[in-house]
């Protein structure tokens, strides 16, 4: 069995005539937390959807847990997704189900386990995210951080080999953000899974990930460990890591000289 859970080579993807990803190369090893970063519209979420099988590559190789995603049929994709977990932005909990039933849902859908075992497994997953005592609450009674942790418990319910995270830190206060980051790191290490995190939160990500890919305009603009990226003198990486106003990504949208507009109005 390969040490690489995800292998992407020369991957391209287009929506119709519009090429979104152009020759992407990316690897995620087992037991590794990998971050995909970049400015909005650069192709990060499209790449996540390709890894999850919601989209098919236009060209190139995409292999997940040994499965060629360009050739897998519906049955094979369904089987592969049982080995995946997904943490959607803002959690995406079922609003009319309790915390317990949200976490139990994948176990009831995909296994024939008796109710007593499902009960114990759900409480075990909730305990892992610190929310066993909240099992009877409804999603409307949860804070944003708690909802994200319940969603994480649901994502690990089937003990997947891969978890995909879409902006897991969005909208969280500093405490909840730190808790979520620690949970991602701890669960990855404890369960030996692979975690792929799409995020804009540079500081939290560099604290807890193993490797980072920067996607810009459909290509991998830079990659490296957190230490390498902090020390990078590459203009795009330096601007992104340090949150600078101007650089390769300009503050001003292209426009004629301001004095020109004033002269026209006069």
Buried (B, 14 or more C-beta within 10 A) or exposed (E): EEEBBBBBEEBBBBEEEEBBBBEBBBBBBBBBBBBBBBBEEBBBBBBBBBBBBEBBBBBBBBBBBEBEBBEBEEEBBEEBBBBBBBBBBBBBBEEEBBBBBBBBBBBBEEBEBEEEEBBEBBBBBBEBBEBBEBBEBBBEEBEBBBBBBBBBBBBBBBEBBBBBBBBBBBEBEEEBBBBBBEBBBEBBEEBEBBBBBBBBBBEBBBEBBBBBBBBBEBBBBBBBEBEEBBEBEBEBBBBBBEEEEEBBBEEEEEEEEEEEEEEEEE
